Amino acid sequence: MLRTGNEFNVLQSECYHLHQMAVAGDVLEDFVVIFGDMMNRYLDIGEDMNVPDDFTQIELQSGMWWRHLAAGGIAGAVSRTCTAPLDRIKVFLQVQTQKTAISDSLRYMLQEGGLRSMWRGNGINVLKIAPESAIKFAAYEKIKRLIRGEEKRQMSIGERFMAGAAAGGISQTVIYPMEVLKTRLALRRTGQYKGIVDAAKKIYILEGLRSFYRGYIPNILGIIPYAGIDLAVYETLKKKYLSCHNDEQPSFLVLLACGSASSTLGQVCSYPLALVRTRLQAQVVSKYTYTTSPLGAIPMKQAGAGNDDNMMGVFRKILRTEGICGLYRGITPNFIKVLPAVSISYVVYEYASRGLGVNMT
């Protein structure tokens, strides 16, 4: 993964890009590069809405790029599996319309389905890593070529943001039904679905094809503030540091602080859209009349009924009945899962990279 030290100064401003940095033997600086990228991936509103990685022409021609993606996929799968209980608690809290403690949610889920139930929805969450990464990478490379044309130059921040947002939109459009399935599986009751295929079949039969795209609009809209704020804040903080320190290259702690601040701010600004998306995904609009609870019902009070079945309707209902704080339900376990997710992903990525012939150090 690492390149010669001559590229370091040029590429340091892009520390959140995992494959765009050169550090020769400095493990701490190598860590901050990867930490920034991984935090963008796991401090999430979707699962991976950061701007895609950039690869050199040599990496593209040699086929080394797929090894980076494969290593990242393995790291993501292990990391998501290890932090799946926190992710399920986050989703569970997002659909509550009244304040619910994390401990109460955890206790309820353990009583309802046992320890194994804490990994509900993780299977499809892992399965969607490969298609999402592949589609976004292919779309990003194509859009970059359209923007640059025949010019061989570095893209500006604005151009990268536009290309990344468009690529993210394309990949999310394709894999979005898997996002809906993940939410439904994470919220399901014991015995409700036999598995991923059974869940997809029941949702299609009872609710129709359209249900697989519930929450799609806030999901797509969330890409813009998240990626845009992350890029803009990071570059602004780094430039401010350079201007105050006579262009002295920032230390790894400064870079880490800039990356953490930009990712956190992007998350805070985008989280309400993620919450609205999850509530829309959790809603059940059935073609049939039920004599009992609908199959998709969540056994605790939830949003989504009557006329509140679109993005603005859910926003208005949350503000009217829950206030501003209602837009941030579940954000605590989302923050809690970042450090273990990033740490696990970093370690697994290193070993996976070595196994695939892409050494990090």
N, C-alpha and C positions, 0 to 999 in steps of 0.2 A: 504493500500500500504506500510506503514512504518513498519519497523521491529525494533528489539531491538538495542540499541546503541552499543552493542558489535561488530556488523558487520560493523560499520561505516568506520573504518580505512581500512579494507580489500577492501571494495567496492567503496571507494571514488574516486579511479582512473578511475572508469567507470561512471562518473557523467552524461554522456549523455544517459545512459540507465535508462529509467524511472522507471523500476521496480526492480532495483538492488541496492537500497540505503536504509540505515537506519538512520533516524534523529529523535530524540525524542524531539518534542516540539519546535525545532528551525525552524521557518517559513522561515527565510532568506536562510538558508542552504537547506531547502526543495525546495525553489523556484529555486535555482541555478541548482539543479539536474534536475528538470523538464524543466527549461528554456533551458538547454543544449540539452536535448532530442528533445524538440519542435522546437528549431532552426534548428537542423539537419533535421527535417521533412519539414520545410517550407522555408528554404533557399535552394532551391531545383534545381535539374537539371531534375529530373523526378518529382514525388510528394513525394516519400518516399524511398530514396535510402540509408538511413543510415543502419548500422548493426542492425538486429532485437533485441528485448529485450530478456534478459535472465530471466528465472523463476526458482525458487527453486523446488526441488522434491515435497515438500509439496504442493506448489501452483499447480503443474501439476496434482497431485493425487486428490486434493480437488476440482479441477475444477475452482479455483479462477482465473486462467489465462484468461479464456474467459471473465470474468468481466473486467479485465484490458483492453483487446482488445476491448470490447464493449464500455467502457468508452472512450478509445482513438478514436474509430470510431465516436462516437457522437461529441466529441470535434473537431475532424478533419472536420466533416461535417459542423458544425456551423462556424468554423474558415474560411474554404474555401469559404463558402457562403458570409460571411461578407467581405472578401478581394477579391472576384471574379472580381470586376471592375479593380483592379490593375493587376490581373493575365491576364485578357483579353488584357489590354494595353500592357503588357509584350509580349504576343504572337503576337499582332498586330505589335509591333515595330520590333520583331525578323525577320519578313518576308520582311521588307523594305530594299531596296538596296541603299537608300540614307538617309542622316540624317533627322530624323523627330522628332520634339519636342513632348513631352508628351502631352502638352496642345493642339497641333494640332490634335493629334490622338484622344484625348478625345472629342474634338469639332466635329470631323468628325463622330465618332461613335454615338454621341448623335443626330446629325443631320440626320444620315442615319436610325437609328432605335429607337431613343428615350432612355429614362432612362432605360427601361426594357432590352434593348439590351446589357447593360453592364454585364448582368448575362448569356450571351450566352455561352454554354459549361459547365456551372456549374452543371447542372443536372447529366451528366455522370461523371463529376469529383467527385461528391459525391457518386454516385453509385459504383464506382470502389474501394472505400476505403475498403469495407468488403472483396471482393474476393482477393484483393492484400494483405491485412494483413493476412488473413487466410492461403493463399498459402505460403506466405513467412515464416510465423511462423512454419507451418508444415514442410516445406523444411529445415528450419534452425535446427529444433530439430532433424530431421532425419540425416542431415549431421554431426551435432555434435556427434551423437551416432556413426556414421561411423568413425569419426576422433579419438574419445576417446576409442572406443571399450568397453571393460569391465572395464576400469579404471574409478574411481570416483575422478576426479580432476578438478581443474579450468583450462579452456583453456587459452593458451597464446594469446597475442594480434594478432600475425600472424595467429594462428589457427582460432580465432574469425573472423578476416578479411576474410580469405578464405571461411569460412562457410557462413558468411554474404553476401559476393559477389556472391557466388554460389546460395544462396537462393533468393537474389535479382534478379539474372539472370533468375531463374526459374519463379518467380512470374511475372516479366516483360514480359517474353515470352508468358505467358498465357493471361495476360490482355492487351497486347500491342495494339490490335485492338481498345480497348476503349480509349487509349491515342490518336490514330489517329483520332477517332471520336470527341474527345474533341477539338483537334486543328481545325478540319474542322468546327465544330459547333461554336467555338469561332470566326472564321473568316468569317462565312457565311453572306450573304446579307439578308435583310428582304424578307421573302417569299421563300427563296431558299429551305429550308427543313421544313417539317411540325413538325419534331421531331427527336428523336434518331433513331427510327426504319426506318423512311423514309430516313434519311441520310445514314444509313447503306445499305439500299436497293439500293439507287441511286449510291452510290460509288461502290457497288458490280457489278451492271448491267453495268455501264459506264466505270469502270476502272479495274474490275476483283478483285479476292481475294488477289492477291499479293499487291495491294495498301494498304491493312490494315497493312502491315508490312514495309511500307516506313519509312526510318529513324531508323530501328531496330538496325542496327550495331552501329552507334554512340551512341544510347541510352544505349546499353549493355556495350560498351567500357567506357561510362561515369561513370559506377558504380565503376570501379577500382580506378581511380584517386580520385574521390570524397570520397569514404569510406576510402581508404588507407591513403590519405593525412590527413583527419580529425582525424583518429585514431593516426597516427604517430606524427602529430604536437601537438596534445593535450598531449599525453604522454611525448613527449620531453620537452615541456614547463613546465609541472608539475614537472618532474624530475629535470630540471634545477633549478626551484624554491626551491625544497627540498634540493638540494646540496648546494645552496647558503645560506640557512637559517637553517642549522643543523637539517634537517629532521623535522622542525616545520611544522605542518599541515597548508596548505594554507587557507586563509580566503575565504569567499564566493565570495568576489570581485575578488580575484586572480583566483579562479575557473571559474568565469564568463568570465574574460578576456581570459583565456586559451581556453575555449569553443568557445567564439566568434571568436578568432583569427583562430582556427583550422577550424571551419565551413566556415568562410569567405574565407580562403585560398583555401579550397577544392572547394568552389563555383567558385572562380576566375579561377582556373586551369581547371575546368570541363565545364564551361559555353560555350566555343566555340562548344563543342560537342552537348550541348543542343540546341544551335542556329541552327547548321547544321541539327540536327534531326527535328526541327520544320519546317525548310524550305523544307526538303524532304517530311514531312507529308503534307505540304500545296500544294505541286505540284499536277498537274492533268495530268495523262497519260491516255487519253481516247481511247477506241477502235473505236470511231466514229469521223467523221469529222463534225465540228461545223460550222454553218453559222453565228453564233453569238458567244459571249464569252462563254467558257466552264462553266458548272455549278459550278465548284469549284474555279473559278477565284476570286481573291481578287481585289476589285476595287481601288487598289493603286499599284504602281510599286512593283514587288516582284521578288525574286530569283526563279530559277528553270525553265530552258528551254533548248531545244536542247540536247547537249551531257552532260550537267551539271546535270545529274539525278542520280548521285551516290555520296557517301560521299566525296571522294577525288576530284571529279569534282566540287562540291559545295565549298569545302575548297579553291581550287585553284581560282575559280571565285571570291570568297569574297576577298581573298588577292590581286588579280589582280585589281579588280575594286573598292574595298572599303577600302583596307588596314587592318591593325591589328584592328583598332577601329570597323570595320564591324563585327568582331567576338563577340563583346560585346554589340550589340544593344539590348535594352530592359533590361539591367542588373539593371538600376536605379530603375524602379518600382518593380523589383524583390527584391531589398534590402529594399525599402520602405515598402513593405508588410510584412516583417518579424516581426517587433515589434508588430503591431496590431494582426497579425496572432498568434504569440506566446502568447501574453497577453490574447486574447480571448480564445484560446485553453486551457491555464492554468486554467482560471476561470471555463470554462465549464467542463473540466476534473474533477476538484475538486467536483463540484456539481453532476456530473454523477457518480463519484466514490462513493460518499456518498449514492446516490440513489440505487446503486448496491451492497452496503455493503462492499466497499473497501475504508476505510477511509485513507486520506492522512496525517492527523495530529492526 
